[in-house]
Amino acid sequence: MGVCNLWTVLEPVKKQKSLSQLSGQTVAIDLGGLVVQSFKASQQSTVSDTFMMMRVLFYRILNLLKLGIKPLFVLDGSAPLIKAENLLKRQLQQGHSPSKSTERLKFKTCQEKCLPLLDALGIPYISSTGEAEKLCAILNNSQVVDACMTDDSDSFLYGAQTVYRNYEHNKDTTIKVYNMKDVEEKLKLNRRDLVAYALLAGCDYNETGVQGLGQTKSCTLIQDLKKSHPDVLERIQSWRQDSHLKALQKNVEELREFKKEKHCSSCLHLGSKSIHIQKGCEVCHTANDCTTDNTVLCQCPWHHLHNQTLPFATELGIRVKALRDDKFPDPRIIDEFLNDDVNSGVQDIKWKVPNWRDLKSVFQLHFRKNPDDFLKQVITAVVYMSLHGILPLSTIKPIKIEKSCQDNFKACYQTQWSIQDDGWPNESAENNTIKTEKCLLRSKFPLIVEDFEKEQEEKQKQKSSEKKKKSQIKKDPQQMTMNKFFPTRKRLNFDSSSTSKRKKIDDTS
């Protein structure tokens, strides 16, 4: 869930980008999010969770690598203790026996199944001590990675600056992009404001939030408080101890028991309208009747209390509901979101050449096809990893360019490659021949492209010269034509009258 309805709040700053626009970026990916997506997909089909999970992971990694995006996967660790309490409550509500363990055993098992595939593909990964999206956000905030890829909205509360969500496997799909800079500039919300929103509207660590309070009221309160308080979260944290708010709350309670005297419907001052018509109004300074200008406030005891509490009415109403929870505002939730003291364990992130032998073992264990059926796809990934600079360029060697072609409306060369790494089968020209984008191949291997283009130009010149020769032969007057060799004769055209006479003779006979 993340934070209740936060994606809706952030909708005005959402952007759409093509995945190809992210080329060259390093992206921290929440592996648990992919596991959840694959589980949902497997429920709609007859395949097992493990098969769908491995398939989704494999194809999405290949797609990212082909586009030049460097994935760094982050695994979930133990759930924070405060989240464990909510997990226990949820288990009881669903009728399951409660477990005190904070280890998410199912997710942990699934993530461990993914590790051999990541190792075989040469993709780096790290384990979080807690939530994966928290470590993704910390890596992004510390500029170790360019962005986070997760569907959990609480990544912004953990400090993420750029978040990509709703990634689905397509050749060049669009993805939703959210930048914290846009949130601050357009929505006037900072990280601490979002933590305050989570306390009010609800999050993974307090799913209900303040009872009866939703997205709209929470946002309204935060924007109201920002007008007079630079730190909204600090203001909410002071609700239980603030003496001024306590005094105002007493005024509200007094107003409920206070009997309001009659007030004029015209000027809103003490006294009925009929009395004002006869005797005038002291506040309006009239001898008879009164003015409709009610900008001068009534100074009666009821209005005196009412005018003191009116600017704080929204805050006081929500404060009463919030403080019914003895733990509100729970300092553990605030600390979980704002405490960045997590050791990422990242020193030197490296992407390695995929190991075909290890990949074959993974395919045989989890996939339902012959491992060799995946060879061409993996070779394509290795070639593009090298062309995009994820791997050393020396990893690959172009053998020859066969022809020009297109792939997904992009100009390409059909090129035969050799993988310069032990253990890679290079004997199959069919598997090693892939469509390679022209601009990439030209930038990294200009000589082979120049040779191919020269060869194509020569072929074109040869074709054009042959056409010229043929046209010259046709125009030569001394050249004998077929009609001269085989003269044609006109077909006899019988007269219609003779035909009719012949028919009559046949009939009489």
N, C-alpha and C positions, 0 to 999 in steps of 0.2 A: 504493500500500500504506500509506504513512504509517509507523506504528509497529506492529510485529507483534502482533496480537491485543489491541491497546490498547482497542478498542471493547468487547471481551469483559470486560476488566478494569473498564471504566467502566459496564458494564451496570447495576449496582445503583443508580446515580444518574440513570439515564435517565428522562426524563419525556416524555409525549405531550401535544402542544398542537395546537389547531386553528389553521390559518393566520390565521383572522380575529382571533385573540387577539393577533397581532403588529401589528395596525393602528397606524400612527403611527410605527413603528420604521424606522430606517435600517439596512439590512443590506448588508454587504460580501459579494459573491458571487464565488466562484472560477469564472471562466468556463471554465477548462480542465476542471473537473469536469463541466460541462454538455456539453462537447464529447465527453468520454469516454462519458457516458451515451448521447448521441445515436448514437455509433459502434456501441455495443452493440445499440441498437434497430435500426439500419439493417442489421446483420448478420442479424437475424431476419426481415427483409423484403426486398423486391426493389428498394427505393428507394435512391438514392445517399446517400453520407455527408453531402454538402453540403445536400441537400434536407432530410434528417432533422434535421440540426443547426440549420438556419434555422427549421424548423417548431417544434422543441422550444423554442428560444430565444424565438421570437415569442409563443407561447401561454403560456409560463410568465411572461414579463414582463407580458402583459396580465392574467393572473390575480393577480399580485402588486399591480399598480397598482389593480385594481378593489377589492382588500381594503385599500387604503390603506398598503401597504408600499412604502418607498422603496428601490429597488435601486441599489447602486453596484457595478459590475462591475470586477473586478481581473484583469488579464492576466498570464500567466507571462512572465518575461524569460529570461535565460540561466540554464541549470542551474548550480548551484554546482560548482566544480571537483571537489569530493569526490564529488558525485553523478555527474559525468561519467565518473569511473573505473568506477563500478558499471555505468553504461550501456554502456561499452565491453566490460566483461566479459560482460554480458548479450547484446550483439550477437555476440560470439565464440561463446558457448554456443548461440545460435540459428542459427549458421552464416552470419551476415551479415558483410560486410566491415566492419571497424572504422572509425569516423569520429572524428576528434579534435575535431570541432566540438561545442561545448556548446550550440549553438542547436538547439532542438527544432523542426526545420524544418516538420514536418507540423503540429504544434500551432500554430506561429507563423502558418503559411499559413491554417489554419482560423480562428484568432482574427481575423486581418485581414479575412476574409470576413464576419465578424460585425459589424465596426465600422460599415459603412454602415447596417445595420439599427438599431444602437444610436443612431447619430446621427439617423436619421430619426424614431425614437421619442422623441428628446429625453432619452435615458438617459445619465447620466455614467459614465465609465470611466477607469481609470488603469492604467498599466503598472508592474509590479514590476521591480526590477533583478535579481531572482532568482525564488524560488518565490512563486506567487500567494497560497498559504495563509499565507505568512510576513507579507506585507503586510496581508492581511486581519486577522491576529492583532494586528499592531501598531496598526492603525486601531481595533480593538476595545479593546485595552489602553489606548490613549490617549483613549478615549471619543469618537472622531470618528464611529464607528458604534456601534449598540447590540448587534450580534451579527455572527457570521460564518456563512455558509452554504457548507459544504464537506463532502466525505466523507473528507477526509484527517485522520486522528487526530492527526498531529503538529502541528496548529494549536495545541493546548494547550501543547506544548513551546515554541512561538514566543511564547506569552504570551496567547493568546485567553482571554477570560473566559466567553463564551457562544457555543455552537456549535449550529447547526441542521443536521441531515443527513436524507438520504432524502426529499428533496422531489420529489414527482411531480405532474404537472399534473392536478389535479382541481378541481372548483368550490370546495370548501372542505376540502382534505385535511388530515390530521393530519401532524405532523412531529415527529421526535425531537429533544429538547432536552437539552443537557448544560451544566451550570454548573460553573465551576472552584470556586466557593464550596462546592458540594456535594461535590466531589471531596476538598477539603481537610478538610471537617467529617466526612463519613461514611467516606471511605476512608483518611483521614489521609495523603494524598499531595499534595505541593506540586509546583511546576513543576520544580524541580531533581531531585526524586525521579523524575519522569516521564522526564527526560533520562537518569538512571541506568538506568531500566528499558529505554530504547531502546538503550543501550550493551550491555546484557545480552541482551535478547530479539531485537534486530535492528530495523532501520529502513531507510528508503530509501538511507541513506549507508553502511550495513553490513548487508546483507540477512540474513546468517546469524547475526549476533550472536555470542555465545559458543557454540561447538559443544556440542551435547548439553544445552543449557539452553533451557527454554521459558518459557511464561507463568507457570506455577505456581511453579516454582523461583525465578524472578526476583522474583516478588512476595514469596515467603517470605523470601528473603534481605534484601530492602529493609525489610520489617517487622522482621526480627531486628536489622538494623543500626540502625534508628531508636530502638531501646530504649536503646542506649548511645552513639549518635553523632547529634548534632543535624543534621549535614549528610552525608547518605548519599553524594552525588556526590563530595564532598571526600574521604570515606573511600575510595571506589573509586579515585579518582585517586592516592591514596597507596600503593596496593597494591605497586607496583614498588619503592618506596624505603623503606617502613616496616620498620624494624629489628626491631620486636617480632614482626611477622608472619613475617619471615624466620627468626627464632629458633624460633617455633612450628612453622614448616614443617620445620625440622631435627628437631624433636622427633617430628613425624609420621613422618619418614623413619627415625629411630632406632627407633621403635616397630615398624615393619615388620620390622626385622632383630632386634629384641629378642625373646628367647625368654621367653615368659610361663610362670612356674612355676604349679604346681597351686594352685587356690584352692577354698575350701570352698563347696559349693553352697548352704549355709544362710546363713552370715554374710558370704560373699564376701571373706573375709580369707585371707591366705597360709596354705597348708596344706590337706590334704584333710579331708573330713568325718570319715573314720574316725579320723584322728590326733586331731582335735578332740574326738571322743567319748572317746578314751582319755586324752589329756593336757591337754585344754582349749585355749583360745585366748587369746593374750596381749592382743590388741586388745580382745576382749570381756571380759577380766579374769575368766575362768572357769578352774577347776581341771580340770573335765571337761565334755565337751560344749561347746556354744556357743549364743549367742542368735540368734534370727531377725531381730533388729533390726540392719539393715545401714546405719543412718544414719551410723555411725562409719566413715570412709573408710579403706580399706587404705593403708598407707604404704610398700608395697613399691616398688622402683625403677620397675617397669612402670606401676603405678597412679599414681605420682608424675608421670610424663610424660603419661599418659593424662588425668589430671584437669586438667592445665594446658592441654591442647589441646582438650578436649571442648567448652567454651563457644564455641570458634571453628571447630568442625568443618565446619559448612556453608559458612562464609566461606572457609576454607582450601581446601576441595575445589573451589569455584567459581573461586577466585583462581588455582589451578594451571591450570585449563582456559583461563581468560581470558588469562593471561600467555603462553600458547603463541603468541598473535598478538603480534608485535613492536610493532605500532602501538597495542595496547590499553593504556589508553583513549585513542582518537584525539582529540587536542585540537581538531582541525578540526571534528569532529562537535559537540562541546560548544560551540565558538565559534559554529557555524552556528545552533544553537538559542537560545543565550542572548544573542547580540549583537543588540541592538535598534537599532543605529545605521544605520537605513535611512531615506533621505529619501522620504517618502510622496508628496511633490509635491502634496498636497492643501491647498488654500487656501480655496476657496469652491466647494462642491459645489452645483450647480444642476440642476434638472430642467426641461426646456423643453417647450413645446407641440409635439407631433408634427407633422412636416411632411408633408402628404399627397402633394405632388408627388414628394418623395424616396422616400416609402414605395411609391408606384406603381412607381417604377423598380426598387426592390428586389424587389417582388412579381413584376414581369415577368421579372426575371433569374433568380430562384431558386425561385419557387413555380409550381405547375401549375394555377393558377386565374386567372380574371379579377380584376384588382386591385380592381374595384368590389365583389367578393364579400366583401372584408375591411373595407369602409368602415364598416359598422354596428359591428363589433367594436372598431375603433379609436376611433370616436366614443364608444362606451361607456367606453373607457379614459380618454379626455379628460374626460368628464363626471365620472367618479369621482375622477380625479386632482384636479380642481378642488374637488369636494365634500369630499375628505379633506385639502385644504390643500397638496397637492404642487404644484399650480399656483395662480395667483391666481384668486379666485372670479369675477373679471371676464372670465375666458376663456370662460365659458359664460353662456347666457341661456335661461331656460325660456320657451317660447312658450305652451304650455297643457298642462294635465293632462287626459288623455282618460278614464281610468277607474282604479279600484283593481284590483290584481291580486296575484299571488304569483310569486316567483322563488326556487326552491330552498327553499321553505317560509318565505320571508321576505316580510313585508307590503310591497308596492310600489305605486307609482303609475306607470301607463304615461304617460310624459311626452314631449312633443316639445321638442327643444332646438335652439338655434342656437349654433354655435361662432364666437365673436367674434375671429376671426383670419383674416388674408388667406390666400387659397389653399384655404380649406375649402369644399367644395360643400354649401350649406345648402338647395338647392332641393328635395331629396328628403325629403318628410315621412316616408316609410317608413323610410329609413336613420337619420333623426334622431330617431325615436321609440323610446325604450328604456324598459325597466323600471328604475325608480329606487327605492331603498329609502326607505320613508316617513320613517324617523327622520332620515336624512341630508337629504332634501329639506326637511323641516319645520324643521330647525335652520338651514339656510342661506337658504332662500327661504320664510319663514313666510307672507307675504302671499298668494302664489299658492295655497298649500295652504289657507289660511283661506277664500279665495274659492271654491275647488273644493268644500270641505266644506260651505259655506253653500249653494252651488248644489245639492249632493246632498241636503241637508236639505230644501230647498224642493221638489225633485222628489219626495222621499219624502212630504212633507206633501200634495202634490198627488195622489199616488197613493192615499194613505190617505183623502183627502176624496172621491175618485171611488168608492172602495170603499164608503164610508158612504152615498153617494147611491144606489148600486145596491142596497144592503141596505134602504134606506128605501123604495125603489120596490117591492121584493118584499113588504114588510110592509104596504103601503097596501091597505085592504080594497076601495076603490072601483076599484082597478086591475083591468081585465078580464084574465082568464087565457086561455090558448090553448084550454082545454077548453070555455070558454064560447063561444068563437068557433066551434070545431069539436067539437061533442058526439060522443062515441064511442058505438058500438053493440056489444052483446055478440054474440059469434059463436054461431050456432046449434049446439046440442049434440044430435046425433042419439042416440036411444035404442039401445042395443046389440041389443035383441030385434028391433026393427024392421029393423035392418040385416041380421040373420041371415035373417029372413023374406024380405027382398028378394033375398037371395042364392039361396035355395031356388027361388024363382019363376024366376029367371034360369037356373038349372040345368035345370029341367024343360022349359023352352021350348027 
